[in-house]
Amino acid sequence: MSAGKNPLHPTSTLRCLVTLTICGLASPLAAQCPDVARFTPIAILDDGIESTVLEVATTGKPVSVTMRIDSGTPVIIQGASACGAPLNVTLHDDGTHGDRAAGDGTFTLDGIRYQANAPSTCTAHTFSRATPSLRGVYLGDITILRNGAFTTIPFNQYALWILPVSEFGIPEPVTRLSTDVQVSAHVVNIMDNQESVNRILSGEPGVSIQALSSKVYSVLPDAYDFLNFTTTGQRLCPGGKSVGLHIMVKQDWTGTGSLPFDNSASYGSSGKLLGINFIEQQSSDYFPTFAHETLHQWAAYLPALGLVGTGGHWSENTNIAGAVGGGAWSYGGDGAYSAISSGFTSTWRLPPLELYLMGLASASEVPPILVSETPPLATGYGSRFLGPFRQVTAAQIQQVAGPRLPGPGQSRNDFRAAYVVATPGRLLTQTEMTAYDRISRLFTGSLQPRPGNNRPTFAEITGGRATLETSVLPCAFTLSPSDLNVSASASTGTVFVSASSSSCRWTASAAGDWIRITGGESGLGNGAFSYSIAANPGVPARFASLAVTGAVSSQDMPVSQSGSFGQNVLASVNGLMRSPELINSCLTPGSCSDQPVTRGRMAVYLIRALTGGGNFSYSPTPYFEDVPPSHPNFASIQKLYEAGITSGCAPRQFCPASPVTRAEMAAFLVRTRFRISAVQGFPFPSAPHFTDIPMTNLFFPYIQKLRELGITLGCSATEYCPNSYTTEGQMALFLMRAFLVPDYGIQAAR
């Protein structure tokens, strides 16, 4: 256990502390002890001190907590038991000290262990997996020193800590995806009653890594290079620092000493996943461990050169000073070298060799590496290497392993990792999720590390040559078509689903009693579903929607169906449109239908209305490259441009075959009605008529004016549906209301 400042400073209730110790010893005085002994430590929480977070956010002010220790539970004194014993502890946030999560209440956690002189190894599991912890959060260790003197130390600086308000902020929104999965912006929390992470780390056979990865891929797309699993469960072996494990899943480069392969499909990925990290528990020491395990994706796999020691780490007999081993040496002037530090944890910079193996540095940047042919006289910092020494150069590494390909400029330098917290017995609370979320963000650099902390960002350790992102990416879906406008008749059709990942699961649904899903109700990745729409016997149009829903996101598709009014009135519409003002605007019988209007046909309609249907002059030189003189709508498109009503869909492009949206049609109608160009202004109501057209929308003035004139009532009582296509039938109604005066008494067009 690391030494450090004590954030749990006992108050003056020393008598209770002494009594507690006596009760814990089960001494003859135990009968005089109360059933529950209480004391009130004060958590001094400021920028310089770390402590444990449990339902507590803080402004940096003291937070009162109460620890309850049941007298019936044995307290393990130094040397009495190697692996300790569980102890119930209750922490209470009374909400009186200005913390953000005021009044969270009282929470009990099982499995807190009194522990002293923790063994370096511990093979026995000292808890029952059949009865997971009530709250499931392991807070670390409390030590009772010899001679009965009760002293508290930090629960363990490797346990979760409280962040000051400058970093903690407002509680992070949490989305519950199922009974055992939830996510925040940077954290995936899964319930793991089997305590798989700790069991995998303990080397227990038969624990399924795939069960963990499949739970992640059931809610997230296959967009992650690394899956990082940590846990809040009790250590299988208490004491010591957090331990980790790296599993290489895929390698698509050469020159690092291992051969390319791809085993990503075994874990539910389609070639994206590079590796999986397991880290014993969340800690302030988490990032160095995380960096260490992640670097195992590229190092250390060069045993032929004597650079690799035990466990796949750089040998202590080298001066590599990397994230995966080796040390920083100082020359003593007498032919010997002394190990002064691990190098990495003092500089928080990867050495050139590891940057080279990652494909981020060239071979010319790697200095010769010193290797001692004999072990040091002692281990640890200050140990001396007497030699003899030899050098290993980058050229020798390339001779053994081949060149690192791809190299700088072509190798990957932007990585994404899923930060997964596995909790036994329950999911994390919002406060806990917020704390974990902030820790996850520290790796990406979105939060600045505090001075003096061992929390560098991934970009920092690579010297700005690579980045790591931990944000949760929900599955995204695209539907084709994006919306449906159908006639009053019964119809069927198919909607195609495009998913952002082949691992994205979705379910199709229909909102409306006249539309239903008839096939392909669910899928994985890209797919399709079919639907049927009943005939509309009513006069008005009706509206519904189709949707696909994933674990986190969904995509809706609006559906509109014409009513009998649209069918019955078309004959009258065509008749009116054959008046002298709009003669030949419906170019063929039945063209005023539910088919989308193209920009070319729209130009004909508008120019007929603008000129009264007579002859008009226009330039024979094309204004648009996609509308040559041979185009059937050439004359009207030329005139529309000359009138300033349109400038095209792009520079020197008109897109005559593209359909016209309802928003675009509003602009064309208003400009034509008032004989104004696209750059001229006009008065319009400032209060929005429709909820789907914000005032910032480019077409807001035109749609407002169209509604003011009574030319449209929208697609529903509150919406205009600006992105839906304008049908020929709607175009006919728009033209009548905009240009036929007086009003013929036909309802305003939706």
N, C-alpha and C positions, 0 to 999 in steps of 0.2 A: 504494500500500500504506500502510495506517495505521501510524503510529508507535506504539510501546507497549513495555511492559516485556518483557524477553526471558526466556521460561520455559525456554529451552534454554541453560543456562550451561555452556560447555565446561570440562572438568576440566583437569588439568595436562598433558595430552598435546598440548601445543602443537606439538612437533616433528612429530607425525603430521599436524596440521592444515596446517602449512606444506608438508610433503611432499605432502599431498593437493592443495594448490593448484598446486604445481609439476607434479604428475602430470596434473592436469586441464588444464593449459596445454599438455600434450604437448611439454614442453621437452626439451632434450638430456639432462636428467637422468631422463627417463622410464624409461630402461632400468634404472635403479637402483631404481625404485619396485616395491614388492611388487604381486602380482596384485590383492590386496584391501587397501586401506588402511582402518584402523579407528580410530575414536575414540569416546569414551563421553560424550555430554552428559548432564546431569542435568535432568530435568524438575521444576522447582519448582512443585508443584501445590497451591495453597491458594485460599482464597476470593477473593483479590484478583488472581489471575493466571489467564489462560486459556491453554489449550494444545490440542493436537490429541488426539482420542481414537482409538486403534486397538487394539482388543482389551485395553483397560486401563480398569479402574474404579479409583478411588482413595479412600483415607481421608484424603487431604490430606498424606500423607507422600511423600517423594521416590520416584519410580519409575525404575528404571534401564532405559534403552533403548540398543540398539546400532544404529548406522547404518552400513550397508555400502555403499560406493561403488566400483563397478567401474572400474578404471583405464582400461579400454578405451572407456568412454563419455565423450564430450567434455563438459567442464564449460564452460558459457557464462559468460564474464566480461563485465563491464559494457560495453555497446555492441557486443559481438561479434555478437550475434544478437537480433533483435527478439522473436522468439517462443520462444526457448529450445530446449532439447532434453530428451528424456525421460531419466530416470536411475532406476536401481533402488535402492530403499532398503529395508532390513530393520529392523523394530522388534521388539525382543524383551522380553517381560515375564517376568522370572525368578522372579516370585512371592515375593520375599523382603522385600517392604516393606509387607506387611499389606494389600495391595489386595484387593478383593472377588473379582476374577477371577484369582486367583493361578495362575501357571503356565500361562498361555494359550499359550505357545510362541513360535515365531518366524514372522513373516509378512512376505512380500515384496510390495511394491507397485511396479508399473511406473508410469511417467509422472510421477514427481516432477520438477519442473523447477527448475533454477537460473535465476533471472530477476532482472535489474536494469533499472531505467528502462523498465518495461513501456510499450509504446505505448498510446495512447488508443484506437486502432483496430487491428484485426488481421484481415485478410481471408483469410489462408491457413490452412487446416486443417493443423496441424503434427503430426498423429498419424494412424495408419491405423485406420479403423473395422473393417477386416477382422480385426484382431488386438486385441480389446479388452483392457484392463488385466487382469492376472492376478487382482488383488484388486479393482480397479475403484474405489478410493477416491482422490479427488484431495485431497491434504493441503494444498495451497497453495504458497507460494513461499519459497525460500531465496535470499538475496542474497550474492554474493561481491563485496566492495567493491574499489575500485581499489588499485593498488600491491601486489597479491598478498596483502593482509591478509584472512584468512578470518574472517568474522563471521557468526554465525547470528542470525537474528531469528525471531520466531514464524512457523511455517509459513504463517501468514496468519490474522489474527484472524477472517477470514470463513470459515475452515474449521471443521470440527466440533471442539468443545472438550471437555475433561474437566470434569465436574461434581464438586463435592465430595460426600463420602459422604452428607451431610445431604440432598442432593437426588437423588443417584444411587440409593442404596438397593440392594435386592436385584434381581438381573437380572429383567427383565420376561419373563413367559411369552410364547412365540412359537408361533403355529399355522401350520404349513406347509399351504397349501391346494392347491398344485399344484407342478409343477417350476419355475414362474416367478412364484409369488405367495405371500406370507406376510403375516401380520398380527400386531400386538400390540394392546394396549388402545387406543392412540391413533395407530398408524402402519400404513399399508398399504405394503408393499415389493413392487415389481414389477421383474422383470428386463427390461431394455431394451437389448438389444445394438445396436440401431440408434442409440442415444444421441439419441432423438427430442427430448428436452427442450432440449438445447443446440442442436440443429439448428433447432428451431422459433424459439428465441431469436435465432439468427444470421440468420433470414430465409430459410433455404434452402427453396425451393419443393418441393411434393409430399410433405411430411411429414404423416402422418395424425394429427391430433389425436383423431379418432374411435377410432383403434386403441388409444390410451392410455385414453380414457374407457370404452370397452367392456370393457377388461380390469378396470377398477375395478368396473363394474356387473355383471360376471360373478360377483363374490363379495360385493358389498355391495348393500343395498337402495337404492332411489331415494329417499333420505331426506336428501340433502345439498344445501345452498344453493350451496356452492362446492367445487370440486375444486382443491386446491393441489398442484401438481407441483414437486418439486425433484429434484436429481440429485447423484450422487457422481462423475459423469464429469468428465473434464478439461475445462477451459474451452477453447472454440474460440479465444478470444482471451484469453490470460493477462493478469493485471494489472488494476488498477482494482477497483471494488466490484462486488458481485453485481448483475446486471441482471435485470429482470423484464418480464413481458408479461401484460396482462389482456385476456381475451376476454369481452365481455358476451354472454350467452346468452339472457337473458330480462329484460324490463322490464314490470312491471305497475303502474306509477305514472306520474303526470304532474307537470310543474312543474320538471323538472331540466334542460330544454333538449334532451332527446332524446325520441323517440316510443316508445310501448309496442310491443313485439313479443314473439314467443316462438319461439325456434329450438332449444328444449331437446331436441326429438325427434331432431335431427340428431346429438346426442351420447349418446343412449341414455336420456334422462330423459323422464318423462311430465309435464313441467311444473313440476317441483320445482327443477331446477338454474337458478341465476341467472347464475353466471359461472365461468370457469376462469382460474386464475393459474399462470404459469410463472415460476419463480425459478431463477437459474443454478446455485446451489449452496448447500448448507446453510451457515449462518454465524451468528456472534453478532450480525451485522447483519441477520439474516433477518427479524425481526419488523417493523422499520421498512419494509423492502421489501415484506413481506407486507401490512402496513397500507396502504402506498401503492397497491399493485396492487388490493387489495380496494376501496379508496375510489374507484377508477376505475369501479366499478359505478354510482356516483351523480355523479361529477364528473371532469373539468370540461367541461361542454357548454353554455357560455353565451358564445359568441364575439361575439354581437351587441353586447354591452355592453363589450367590450374587456377582459374579465377573463381571457381565455384566451390563453396564449402558444403556444409550439411543443410538438408532441407531445402535445396534449391535457392540458396542465398549466396551472395558474394562472400568469399572467404574473408575471415578476419585477418588473414595474412596479406590482404591487399589494401591499397589506399584509395579504393574507388569512392568511398564515402557516399554510397547511394541509398535510395529508398529501400532497397532490398539487401542491404548489408554492406560490409566493408567499413573502413574507418578513415578518419582524417589524421594524417601523420605530420609530425613536426621533426625536422632533422636536428639532432643534438650536437652536431659538430664533431662527434667522435666515431663516425661511421655507423651509428645506430639511429633508429627512428623511434619516436614515442607516439602512442595513440592518444590524441588529445580530445577527440569527440567522435560521435558517429558521423559527423559531417552534415548529413541531411537535416537532422533535427536541430542543428544549430544555425544553419543557413537557410533552410526551407527552399533549397534549390536542387533540382536534379543535376547530377554530374553529367559532363559531356557524353560519357559512355552510354548512360541510360537514355539521354536525348537522342543519341545516334540510333540505338536499338529501336526507339519509337518511330524512327524515320523523320525526326525533327531537326537533326543536326547532321552535317556532313562528316565524313571520316577525317577530314583535315582538322576538324575542331577537337578531336579526341587526343589528349596528350598521352604520352606513354604511361602505362600503369605499373606501379612498383609491386612486386610480389616477393615476399620473404620466403626463403626456402626452409626456414625453421620457424616453429611457433614462437610466440612471445614468451618472455620469462614469466609473465603473469597475465591474467585476463583483466579486461576492463580498462577504463581510461587511465592513462599514465603508464600502461604496460609498455615494455621496450622490446623492439625487434632488433636483433643483432646481426641478422643476415645469415648467409649471403643473400644478395638481392639480384633479381633479374627484372627486365622490362618486357612488357607485352604491348605491342603497338597495334594501331588500328589496321595496319597492313597485315599483321599476323592474324588478327581476328577475321579479316576478309579472306585470307588464305584458307582458314579452317571452315568458316561458315558461308563464304561467298559474300558478295556485296549486298548491302541492305537495299532491297527493292520492294516497293517504290521508295524513293528518297525524299529529301526536303523539297517542298513545292508540289510534290505529287502524292505524298503520304497523307493519310487522314490526320487532321488536327482539330476537328470539332467533334466532341463526343457527347452522348446523352446517356444518362444513367437513371434508372428507376430506383428511388429510395424507398425501400419496403420495410416497414416495422411489423414484425410478427409478435402478436400478444396472446398469451395463453388465457383462456377463460372469458375474455371480454375484448371489446374494441376500446380504443383510447377515447378519452373525453376531449371536448373541443379545446380546452386549455392545454392538455398534453399534446394534441395534434398541432396546436399553434407553436409550442416550444420545439417540437420535432421539425416543423416546417421551417422555422428560422435556422435551425441547425443545418438542414438540408441546403438552404439557400446560401449558407456560409461557404459551401464548397464551390458554388458557381460565381461568387463574387458580387451577387446582388446585395449582400450585406457586407459592410466593411468589418474586418476583424479588429478587435480591440488591441491596442498596443500591448506587447508582451505575451499575447496568447499564442498557443500552438494551433491556430486555426487558419493557416494560409489557404488561399484559393488554389484551384487546379491551375489557373493561369499563372499564378505566382510561382509555383514550384517548377513550371516549365519555362520560366522566364518570358512569359507572354507568347510562347510559340504554339500553345494549344489551349482549348477551352473545354469546359465540362458544363452541361446543363442538366438540371434535375427536375424541371417542371413536368407535371403530369400532363400527358397528351391524351385527351379523350378521343375516341373514334369519331371520325367525321364521315358524313354520308352526303352524296349528291344523287338527286333523282332526275331521271329523264323520261318524259318531259318534266319541266319544272312546274308547270301548271296545266290544268285541263279546262277547256271551254267547249262544252258539248251541247248538242241540240236537245229539244224536248223529247226526242225519241229514245227508246231503250238502247243501250250500247254496252260494249265490253272492250277491254283493252289490257295492255301490259305496261308496267312501269319498271324501268331498269334501275338497279341500285348499284352505285359505285362507292365502295368503302375505302377508307384511307389505308387499311391494312387487311390482309387476308385472314387475320385473327379476330377481326371485329364482328361480333355477333349482333344481329338485329331482328326485330319483329315488326311486321307490317300491320297496320290498323287503319280502320276507316271511321271517320266521325260523321254520322248522318245515317238515318234509317233507310235511305233510298240508294245507298252505295255500300257495297260489301266486297271483302277480299274473297276471291274464289280459288286461289292457288298460290303456293310459295309464301305461306304466312311468315316464315322465318328463314334466316340464312346465315352464312358465315362468309365474310368477304363480299366480293362482287356477286350479284345475283339479280333476280327479277321476281315480281309477283304480279298476279293478274287480278282484275276487278270487274265487277258488273254494275251498271247503273240502270235503275228502273226508269220507265217513261214518266215524264212530268205532266200530269193531267191539269195542273193548276195554271192560272193566268200569269202570276209573277214568276220571275226566275228564282232559283234557289241555289244555295251555296253550302258546300261541305268541304272536307279535306281528307287526303290520304297522308299517311306518315309512316316513316320507319324510325324505330326507337332502339338505341343501343343502351349500354350500361350507364353512360354519362350524358350522351348527347342524342339529339333527335333531329329529323328533318321533315318539315311539313310541305305538302303540295296542295295549294288551293284548287278547288273544283267548283266550277259554275255551270249550271244547266239552264238553258233558256226555258221560259214558260210558254204557254199557249198564246199569250199576247204577241210574242215575237213571231210566231207562226202566222197568226191570223192577220196581223197588220201589214205583213210584207207586201201583199197585193196593193194595199193603199199606198204604201211607201213607194213602190215602183211607179204607180200611177202619178203620184205627186212629183217624182223625180223625172218624169217625162214632160213636165211643164217647160215652157220656153226658157226659164232660167237655168234648168239643169238637164236639158235634153241630151240624151246619149250618155249620161253619167253612169248608169248601170249598163255596161257595154253589151251584155248578153242576157237573155231571159234567165232568171233565177240566180244571177250573180250576187244579188243582195242576200247573202246566206250567212251561215255561221263559219265560213272560211276566213282566215286572217287576211286583212288587206295588206297588199305589198306597198312599198314606198312608190313604186312606179304608178300603180293604179290610183293611189292617193293623190299623186300630182295631177292626174287627169281630172279627178273629182274636184279638187280645189281650184284649178284653173278654169274649169267649166263654170263653177260658182262665181269666180272672180270676174270673168269676162262676159258672163251672161250666156255662155254657150256659143258665142259667135266666133268669127275669125280673129286672130291676134298675130302680132308680129313677134319674132324671136330671132336671135342670132343663129346663123347656121354653123358657127364654130363651136364645137362641144366644150362645155365648161367642165365636164366630168369624164375621166378616162374610161369609166365603165358604162357610159351611156353614149354610144356612137350615133351618128345620124340615122343609122338603120334601125335603131331601137324603136319599138312601137310607141313608146311613151316619150320619145325624144323631145317633141315640141313642148309638151306640158312641163317637163322637167327643166328645160331651158328657161321657160317663162317663170317658173317658180323661183329659180335662182335670180333672174333679173328683177323680180319683185321684192327681193330681199327676204323672202319667207324661209329660205333654207340656204345653208352653205355646204350641205352634204353631210355624209356620215364620217368622213375623214378627208384629209387634204386630197382634192381632185377626185374624190370618190363619192358616189351618191347611194350605192347599194340598192338598186331598184328592185331586186327580188327579195329583199329582207322585209319581214313583217313589221308593222308599225305598232308600237306599244300605246296603251291608253294615255300615258304621260306625254309621249311625243305628239299624239294626235291633238291633245289639248293645246299645245303650242302652235301647231299648224292651223287649227281652226281659229284661234284668237287672232293670230297675225293676219290671216286671210280676211276674217270678218271686219277688222278695223283698218285694213290696208296699211299695216305697219311692218317694219323690218325686224329682224331678230335682235337688233341693238336698241330699238326704241322702247321706252317705258310706257306704262299705262296704269291707271288706278285700279286697285283690287282690294277686297276685304282682307284685313290683317289677321282676324281671328280664324284659325284653321277650321275648315268645314269637315275634314276627314282626318281620322287618327293615323292613317298610314302615309300621310304627306307632311313631314315636318317643315317648318318655315325655312330651314336651310336647304331644302330640296330645290334643285335647279328649276323644276317645273311648277313649284308652288304657286307663283303668280298666275300662271295660265290656268291651272286647275281651279284655283279660287275664282277666277273670272268666269270660267265655264259654268261653275255652280251658281254664281251670282246671276248669270243670264238665263238660268233654267235649262241649259242645254244638256246637263247631266245631273243625275241624283246620286251617282256613284255605283259601285258594284254591290253595295249593301247599305244599310242605314248609316253606317259609320265609316266605311272604307271606300276608296276609289279604285284600288287594285292597279296601281300605276304601271306595274311590270307585265300585266297581262296583255295579250295581243288584241288589237281592235278587229272585230269581225266585220264582214261586208254589211251585215244587217245593222250592227251598231253604227257603222259609218253612214248608212242611209239616214238613220234617225238623227245623228249628229248634224248632218248637212241640212235636213229639213228644219231643225230647230235653229240652226245658225243663220240660214240664208232665206228661208221661206217666210215672208211677212205678208199678211198678218199671220198670227198663230192659228194653225188648223185644228187645234184642240187635241192633238195626239200627245200622249204622256211624254214627259221628259225622258230621254234615254238614259238607261243605266250603263 
